[in-house]
Structure formats: C-alpha cells, structure tokens
Amino acid sequence: MKITEENFIKQLKLGNERALEFIINQYGWVIKTVAKKYLYKKDDLLDECLNDVLLAVWENIDTFDINKNSFKNWLAGVSRYKAIDCKRKYLKNVKEESLEKAEDIEDTQSSYILLKQEILENMEEMLSCLSSNDRRIFEKLFWKGESVKSISKSMDMKESAIYNHVSRGKKKLRDHLTATGRGNNL
C-alpha cells in the first residue's frame, strides 16, 4: 500500500514503518525548524532531539486527534517539547559532569547559566499572553511534567477545568505566537 497524505496517520497507528518514513520526508522540515530554534549552537543535540521526536510520534500517535489540531501543528508541539527536554537533559548532564580544567568549568557554568536563562526567557515570553492562573497550569504541566490529576489537586480545580484551561491557553499561545511572527511553524 502506498503511503499518502490521506492515509499516513491511519498507517502509523497500525504500526506501518513506511508511514514514519513518509513523515520524515513530508514533515521533517517542521521537526528540524522547531528543534533548531530551541537548540541553536548545540548541533550535537539536534540528532538526539530528532530521534526523540520521531519516537514520541511513533509511540503517541494515538493521542493525535485530527478534530483538535492539524498534524503539522501537533508535530510542531511535540518537537518543541522534545527540544526543551533535550536542553534540560543537556543542562542536567553539564551540571553533573566532573570537569578537570578550570576554564572548562567556567565555560560550562556560563553555558549552563545562559541556556537556563534562555529557556526561562523563552518560556516567559511564550506564556506572557496567558493569565497568571493559566501560566501556572502550563508551567506545572509542560515544564515540571506534573500530571493533570496532581495539578487539579494542588490548584483545587476539577481535571476537566484544567483541560479547558490548557485548550484555551493553547489557542491563546497559537494566536500570540502567530501575531509575533514566531508561529510560522505552527
């Protein structure tokens, strides 16, 4: 069976590896563009990030809903969060490495501080269009990796309310990023 734009999602859900190849050929540019945006100057992390994105797509394609979002937007979101995860892993490894030379320590520490600051600035800028309540939800869910159940308990909200805030927040983010010219890949 030939993999096409009309059937690649169904084929991917059925475990057809050729559908993954189709995604690489048709949508690989989306993954690379988003990953490079978050991992610039860290080309050694780019390949790892691309692999992580493809694995996440392969393992989580069942969560994709064509009625909620286009595949391209969903893929850009997966790519964004995997790129941020790669940066976090890198920062954690840098922090844990034992370094031998003083200049290496200084370079690594300044790189660590700059990367951490860059991630926080990017996140703050992206979330600036959200209310403080929505911002807390997004930070807990997407930055700290807390579950919706845990967030609903800590914020004394129903899980359905959390999902509603996330849904509305994603729309606000998409509109904000498009208006600022950063949503070209969404």
LONUKOL-688201 format. One record per atom (N, C-alpha, C, O): residue number from 1; x, y, z. Coordinates in steps of 0.2 Angstrom, whole numbers, plus 5000, padded with zeros to 4 digits. Example, Ala and Ser with C-alpha at 12.3 -4.5 7.8 and 13.67 -1.06 7.14 Angstrom:
BEGIN
1 5066 4972 5039
1 5062 4978 5039
1 5066 4984 5039
1 5071 4983 5042
2 5064 4989 5035
2 5068 4995 5036
2 5064 5000 5039
2 5067 5006 5040
This chain:
BEGIN
1 5004 4994 5000
1 5000 5000 5000
1 5004 5006 5000
1 5009 5007 5004
2 5002 5011 4996
2 5006 5017 4995
2 5004 5022 5001
2 4998 5023 5002
3 5009 5025 5004
3 5008 5029 5010
3 5006 5036 5007
3 5011 5039 5003
4 5001 5039 5009
4 4999 5046 5006
4 4997 5051 5012
4 4997 5049 5017
5 4996 5057 5010
5 4994 5062 5015
5 4987 5060 5018
5 4986 5061 5024
6 4983 5056 5014
6 4976 5054 5017
6 4977 5048 5021
6 4972 5047 5026
7 4982 5044 5021
7 4982 5038 5025
7 4988 5037 5030
7 4988 5032 5033
8 4992 5042 5030
8 4998 5040 5034
8 4997 5040 5041
8 5000 5036 5045
9 4992 5044 5044
9 4990 5043 5051
9 4988 5037 5053
9 4989 5033 5058
10 4983 5034 5049
10 4980 5028 5050
10 4985 5022 5049
10 4985 5018 5054
11 4990 5023 5044
11 4995 5018 5044
11 5000 5018 5050
11 5002 5013 5052
12 5001 5024 5052
12 5006 5025 5058
12 5003 5022 5064
12 5006 5018 5068
13 4996 5023 5065
13 4993 5020 5070
13 4993 5012 5070
13 4992 5008 5075
14 4993 5009 5064
14 4993 5002 5063
14 5000 4999 5063
14 5002 4993 5063
15 5005 5004 5064
15 5012 5002 5066
15 5016 5001 5059
15 5021 4997 5059
16 5014 5004 5054
16 5017 5004 5047
16 5023 5008 5047
16 5022 5015 5048
17 5029 5006 5047
17 5035 5010 5047
17 5036 5014 5041
17 5039 5020 5042
18 5033 5012 5036
18 5034 5017 5030
18 5030 5023 5031
18 5031 5028 5028
19 5025 5023 5035
19 5021 5029 5037
19 5026 5034 5041
19 5026 5040 5040
20 5031 5031 5045
20 5036 5036 5048
20 5040 5039 5043
20 5042 5044 5044
21 5042 5035 5038
21 5047 5037 5033
21 5043 5043 5029
21 5046 5048 5027
22 5037 5042 5028
22 5033 5047 5025
22 5033 5054 5029
22 5034 5059 5026
23 5032 5053 5036
23 5033 5059 5040
23 5039 5062 5039
23 5040 5069 5039
24 5045 5058 5039
24 5051 5061 5039
24 5052 5065 5032
24 5055 5071 5032
25 5050 5062 5027
25 5050 5065 5020
25 5046 5072 5020
25 5048 5077 5017
26 5040 5071 5022
26 5035 5077 5021
26 5035 5082 5027
26 5034 5088 5025
27 5037 5080 5033
27 5036 5084 5038
27 5043 5085 5042
27 5043 5088 5047
28 5048 5082 5040
28 5055 5083 5043
28 5057 5090 5044
28 5060 5091 5049
29 5055 5094 5039
29 5057 5101 5040
29 5054 5104 5046
29 5057 5109 5049
30 5048 5102 5048
30 5045 5105 5054
30 5049 5104 5060
30 5050 5108 5064
31 5050 5097 5060
31 5054 5095 5066
31 5061 5099 5067
31 5063 5101 5072
32 5064 5099 5061
32 5071 5102 5061
32 5071 5109 5062
32 5075 5112 5066
33 5066 5113 5060
33 5065 5120 5061
33 5064 5122 5068
33 5067 5126 5071
34 5059 5118 5071
34 5057 5119 5078
34 5063 5117 5082
34 5065 5121 5087
35 5066 5112 5081
35 5072 5109 5085
35 5078 5114 5085
35 5081 5116 5090
36 5079 5117 5079
36 5085 5121 5078
36 5084 5128 5082
36 5088 5131 5085
37 5077 5130 5082
37 5076 5136 5086
37 5077 5135 5093
37 5080 5140 5096
38 5076 5130 5096
38 5077 5129 5103
38 5084 5126 5105
38 5087 5127 5110
39 5088 5123 5100
39 5094 5120 5101
39 5100 5123 5097
39 5105 5120 5096
40 5099 5130 5095
40 5104 5133 5091
40 5111 5133 5095
40 5110 5133 5101
41 5116 5132 5091
41 5123 5132 5094
41 5124 5125 5098
41 5129 5124 5100
42 5119 5121 5097
42 5120 5114 5100
42 5118 5109 5095
42 5114 5105 5096
43 5122 5109 5090
43 5121 5104 5084
43 5121 5097 5086
43 5118 5092 5084
44 5125 5096 5091
44 5126 5089 5094
44 5120 5086 5097
44 5119 5080 5097
45 5116 5090 5099
45 5109 5088 5102
45 5104 5087 5097
45 5099 5084 5098
46 5105 5090 5091
46 5100 5090 5086
46 5098 5083 5084
46 5092 5082 5084
47 5102 5079 5083
47 5101 5072 5080
47 5097 5068 5086
47 5092 5065 5084
48 5099 5069 5092
48 5096 5066 5098
48 5088 5068 5098
48 5084 5064 5099
49 5088 5075 5097
49 5081 5078 5098
49 5076 5075 5092
49 5071 5073 5093
50 5079 5075 5086
50 5075 5072 5080
50 5073 5065 5081
50 5067 5063 5080
51 5078 5061 5084
51 5076 5054 5086
51 5070 5054 5091
51 5066 5050 5091
52 5071 5058 5096
52 5066 5058 5102
52 5059 5060 5099
52 5054 5057 5101
53 5059 5065 5094
53 5053 5067 5091
53 5050 5062 5088
53 5044 5060 5088
54 5053 5058 5083
54 5051 5053 5079
54 5048 5047 5084
54 5043 5044 5082
55 5052 5046 5089
55 5050 5040 5094
55 5043 5042 5097
55 5039 5038 5098
56 5043 5049 5099
56 5037 5051 5103
56 5031 5051 5098
56 5025 5049 5100
57 5032 5053 5092
57 5026 5052 5087
57 5024 5045 5086
57 5018 5043 5086
58 5029 5040 5085
58 5028 5033 5084
58 5024 5030 5090
58 5019 5027 5089
59 5026 5032 5096
59 5023 5029 5102
59 5016 5033 5104
59 5012 5030 5108
60 5015 5039 5102
60 5010 5043 5105
60 5005 5045 5099
60 5001 5050 5100
61 5005 5042 5093
61 5001 5044 5088
61 4994 5043 5090
61 4989 5047 5087
62 4992 5039 5094
62 4985 5038 5096
62 4982 5044 5100
62 4976 5044 5100
63 4987 5048 5102
63 4984 5054 5106
63 4982 5060 5101
63 4979 5064 5103
64 4985 5059 5095
64 4983 5064 5090
64 4976 5064 5088
64 4973 5058 5086
65 4973 5069 5088
65 4965 5070 5086
65 4965 5075 5080
65 4966 5081 5082
66 4963 5073 5074
66 4963 5077 5069
66 4957 5083 5070
66 4957 5088 5067
67 4952 5081 5074
67 4947 5086 5075
67 4949 5092 5080
67 4946 5097 5080
68 4955 5091 5083
68 4958 5096 5088
68 4963 5100 5085
68 4964 5106 5087
69 4967 5097 5080
69 4973 5101 5078
69 4975 5097 5071
69 4974 5092 5070
70 4979 5101 5067
70 4982 5098 5061
70 4988 5094 5063
70 4991 5095 5069
71 4990 5089 5059
71 4996 5085 5061
71 5002 5090 5061
71 5006 5089 5066
72 5002 5094 5057
72 5008 5099 5057
72 5009 5103 5063
72 5014 5103 5066
73 5003 5105 5066
73 5004 5109 5072
73 5005 5104 5078
73 5009 5106 5083
74 5002 5098 5078
74 5003 5093 5083
74 5011 5091 5083
74 5014 5091 5089
75 5014 5090 5077
75 5021 5088 5077
75 5025 5094 5079
75 5030 5093 5082
76 5023 5100 5077
76 5027 5106 5080
76 5027 5106 5087
76 5032 5108 5090
77 5022 5105 5090
77 5021 5105 5098
77 5025 5099 5101
77 5029 5101 5106
78 5025 5093 5098
78 5029 5088 5100
78 5037 5090 5100
78 5041 5089 5104
79 5038 5093 5094
79 5045 5095 5093
79 5048 5100 5098
79 5053 5099 5100
80 5043 5105 5099
80 5045 5110 5104
80 5047 5107 5111
80 5052 5109 5114
81 5042 5103 5113
81 5043 5100 5120
81 5049 5095 5120
81 5053 5095 5125
82 5050 5091 5115
82 5056 5087 5115
82 5063 5091 5114
82 5068 5089 5117
83 5063 5096 5111
83 5069 5101 5111
83 5070 5104 5117
83 5076 5104 5120
84 5065 5106 5121
84 5066 5108 5128
84 5068 5103 5132
84 5072 5104 5137
85 5065 5097 5131
85 5068 5091 5135
85 5075 5090 5134
85 5079 5088 5139
86 5077 5090 5128
86 5084 5089 5126
86 5089 5094 5129
86 5094 5093 5132
87 5086 5100 5130
87 5090 5106 5133
87 5091 5104 5140
87 5096 5105 5143
88 5085 5102 5143
88 5085 5100 5150
88 5090 5095 5152
88 5094 5095 5157
89 5090 5090 5148
89 5094 5084 5149
89 5102 5086 5148
89 5106 5084 5152
90 5103 5090 5143
90 5110 5093 5142
90 5112 5097 5149
90 5117 5096 5151
91 5107 5101 5151
91 5109 5105 5157
91 5110 5101 5163
91 5115 5102 5167
92 5106 5096 5164
92 5107 5091 5169
92 5114 5088 5169
92 5118 5087 5174
93 5116 5085 5163
93 5122 5082 5162
93 5128 5087 5163
93 5133 5085 5166
94 5127 5093 5161
94 5133 5098 5162
94 5134 5099 5169
94 5139 5099 5171
95 5128 5099 5173
95 5128 5101 5180
95 5132 5095 5183
95 5135 5096 5188
96 5130 5089 5181
96 5133 5083 5185
96 5140 5081 5183
96 5143 5077 5186
97 5142 5083 5177
97 5149 5081 5175
97 5154 5084 5180
97 5154 5089 5182
98 5159 5079 5181
98 5165 5082 5184
98 5170 5084 5179
98 5172 5081 5175
99 5172 5090 5180
99 5177 5093 5175
99 5184 5094 5178
99 5184 5095 5184
100 5189 5093 5174
100 5195 5094 5176
100 5199 5100 5176
100 5203 5102 5180
101 5197 5104 5171
101 5201 5111 5170
101 5196 5116 5172
101 5190 5116 5171
102 5200 5121 5175
102 5196 5127 5177
102 5193 5131 5172
102 5187 5133 5173
103 5196 5132 5166
103 5192 5135 5161
103 5186 5132 5158
103 5182 5135 5156
104 5187 5125 5158
104 5181 5121 5156
104 5175 5122 5161
104 5169 5122 5159
105 5177 5122 5167
105 5172 5124 5172
105 5168 5130 5171
105 5162 5131 5171
106 5173 5135 5170
106 5170 5142 5169
106 5165 5142 5162
106 5160 5145 5163
107 5168 5139 5157
107 5164 5139 5151
107 5157 5135 5152
107 5152 5137 5150
108 5158 5130 5155
108 5152 5125 5156
108 5147 5129 5161
108 5141 5129 5159
109 5149 5132 5166
109 5145 5136 5170
109 5141 5142 5167
109 5135 5143 5168
110 5145 5145 5163
110 5142 5151 5159
110 5137 5148 5154
110 5132 5151 5153
111 5139 5143 5151
111 5134 5140 5146
111 5128 5137 5149
111 5122 5138 5147
112 5129 5134 5155
112 5123 5132 5159
112 5119 5138 5161
112 5113 5137 5160
113 5122 5143 5163
113 5118 5149 5166
113 5114 5152 5160
113 5108 5153 5160
114 5118 5153 5154
114 5115 5156 5148
114 5109 5151 5145
114 5104 5154 5143
115 5110 5145 5145
115 5105 5140 5142
115 5099 5140 5147
115 5093 5141 5145
116 5100 5140 5153
116 5095 5140 5158
116 5091 5147 5158
116 5084 5147 5158
117 5094 5152 5157
117 5091 5159 5157
117 5087 5159 5150
117 5082 5162 5150
118 5090 5156 5145
118 5087 5157 5138
118 5080 5153 5138
118 5075 5155 5136
119 5080 5147 5141
119 5074 5143 5142
119 5069 5146 5146
119 5063 5147 5144
120 5071 5149 5151
120 5066 5153 5156
120 5063 5159 5152
120 5057 5160 5152
121 5068 5163 5148
121 5065 5169 5144
121 5061 5166 5139
121 5055 5170 5138
122 5062 5161 5135
122 5058 5159 5130
122 5051 5157 5133
122 5046 5158 5130
123 5051 5153 5139
123 5045 5151 5142
123 5041 5157 5144
123 5035 5157 5143
124 5044 5162 5147
124 5041 5168 5150
124 5038 5172 5144
124 5032 5174 5144
125 5042 5172 5138
125 5039 5176 5133
125 5033 5172 5130
125 5028 5175 5128
126 5034 5166 5129
126 5028 5162 5126
126 5022 5162 5130
126 5016 5163 5128
127 5023 5162 5137
127 5017 5162 5141
127 5015 5169 5143
127 5010 5169 5147
128 5018 5174 5141
128 5016 5181 5143
128 5009 5183 5141
128 5006 5187 5144
129 5006 5179 5136
129 4999 5181 5134
129 4994 5178 5139
129 4988 5179 5138
130 4996 5173 5143
130 4991 5170 5147
130 4990 5173 5154
130 4994 5177 5156
131 4984 5171 5157
131 4983 5174 5164
131 4988 5170 5168
131 4991 5165 5167
132 4989 5173 5174
132 4994 5170 5179
132 4991 5163 5181
132 4996 5159 5182
133 4985 5162 5181
133 4982 5155 5183
133 4984 5150 5177
133 4986 5145 5179
134 4983 5152 5171
134 4984 5148 5165
134 4992 5147 5165
134 4994 5141 5163
135 4996 5152 5166
135 5003 5151 5166
135 5005 5146 5171
135 5010 5142 5170
136 5003 5146 5177
136 5004 5141 5182
136 5003 5134 5180
136 5007 5130 5181
137 4997 5133 5177
137 4995 5127 5174
137 5000 5124 5169
137 5002 5119 5169
138 5001 5129 5164
138 5006 5127 5159
138 5013 5125 5162
138 5016 5120 5160
139 5015 5129 5166
139 5022 5128 5169
139 5022 5121 5173
139 5027 5117 5172
140 5017 5120 5177
140 5016 5113 5180
140 5016 5108 5175
140 5019 5102 5176
141 5012 5108 5170
141 5010 5103 5166
141 5016 5102 5161
141 5018 5096 5160
142 5018 5107 5158
142 5023 5106 5152
142 5031 5107 5154
142 5035 5105 5151
143 5032 5111 5160
143 5039 5112 5162
143 5041 5107 5167
143 5046 5104 5167
144 5037 5107 5172
144 5038 5102 5178
144 5036 5095 5177
144 5038 5091 5180
145 5032 5094 5172
145 5029 5087 5170
145 5024 5084 5175
145 5024 5078 5175
146 5021 5089 5178
146 5016 5086 5183
146 5010 5083 5179
146 5009 5085 5174
147 5006 5079 5182
147 5000 5076 5179
147 4994 5081 5180
147 4995 5085 5185
148 4989 5080 5176
148 4983 5084 5177
148 4980 5083 5183
148 4978 5087 5187
149 4980 5076 5185
149 4977 5075 5192
149 4981 5078 5198
149 4977 5081 5202
150 4987 5078 5198
150 4991 5082 5203
150 4990 5089 5203
150 4989 5092 5208
151 4990 5092 5197
151 4988 5099 5196
151 4981 5101 5199
151 4980 5106 5202
152 4977 5097 5197
152 4970 5098 5199
152 4969 5098 5207
152 4966 5102 5210
153 4973 5094 5210
153 4973 5093 5217
153 4976 5099 5220
153 4974 5103 5225
154 4982 5101 5218
154 4986 5106 5221
154 4983 5113 5219
154 4984 5118 5223
155 4979 5114 5214
155 4976 5120 5212
155 4968 5120 5214
155 4965 5125 5213
156 4966 5115 5217
156 4959 5114 5219
156 4954 5116 5214
156 4950 5120 5214
157 4956 5112 5208
157 4951 5113 5202
157 4950 5106 5199
157 4953 5101 5201
158 4944 5105 5196
158 4942 5099 5193
158 4947 5098 5187
158 4950 5102 5184
159 4948 5091 5186
159 4953 5089 5180
159 4950 5092 5173
159 4954 5095 5169
160 4943 5092 5173
160 4940 5095 5166
160 4942 5102 5166
160 4943 5105 5160
161 4942 5106 5171
161 4944 5113 5171
161 4951 5114 5169
161 4952 5119 5165
162 4955 5110 5171
162 4962 5110 5169
162 4963 5109 5162
162 4966 5113 5158
163 4959 5104 5159
163 4959 5103 5152
163 4957 5109 5148
163 4959 5111 5143
164 4951 5112 5151
164 4948 5118 5147
164 4953 5124 5147
164 4954 5127 5142
165 4957 5125 5153
165 4962 5130 5153
165 4968 5129 5148
165 4970 5133 5145
166 4970 5122 5148
166 4975 5121 5143
166 4973 5122 5136
166 4977 5124 5132
167 4967 5120 5134
167 4964 5120 5127
167 4964 5128 5126
167 4966 5130 5120
168 4961 5132 5130
168 4960 5139 5129
168 4967 5142 5128
168 4968 5147 5124
169 4971 5140 5133
169 4978 5143 5133
169 4982 5141 5127
169 4986 5146 5124
170 4981 5135 5124
170 4985 5133 5118
170 4983 5138 5112
170 4987 5140 5108
171 4976 5139 5112
171 4973 5144 5107
171 4976 5151 5108
171 4979 5154 5103
172 4977 5153 5114
172 4980 5160 5115
172 4987 5160 5113
172 4989 5165 5110
173 4990 5155 5115
173 4998 5154 5113
173 4998 5154 5106
173 5003 5158 5103
174 4994 5150 5102
174 4995 5150 5095
174 4994 5157 5092
174 4997 5159 5087
175 4988 5160 5094
175 4987 5167 5091
175 4993 5172 5093
175 4995 5176 5089
176 4995 5171 5099
176 5000 5176 5101
176 5007 5175 5097
176 5010 5179 5095
177 5009 5168 5096
177 5015 5167 5093
177 5014 5169 5085
177 5019 5171 5082
178 5008 5168 5083
178 5007 5169 5076
178 5007 5177 5075
178 5010 5179 5070
179 5004 5181 5079
179 5005 5188 5079
179 5012 5191 5080
179 5013 5196 5077
180 5016 5187 5084
180 5023 5190 5085
180 5028 5187 5079
180 5034 5188 5080
181 5025 5183 5075
181 5029 5180 5069
181 5033 5174 5071
181 5037 5172 5067
182 5032 5172 5077
182 5035 5165 5079
182 5031 5159 5078
182 5034 5154 5079
183 5025 5160 5076
183 5021 5154 5075
183 5021 5152 5068
183 5016 5148 5066
184 5026 5154 5064
184 5026 5151 5057
184 5026 5144 5056
184 5024 5141 5051
185 5029 5140 5061
185 5029 5133 5061
185 5023 5130 5064
185 5023 5123 5065
186 5019 5133 5066
186 5013 5130 5070
186 5008 5128 5065
186 5002 5125 5067
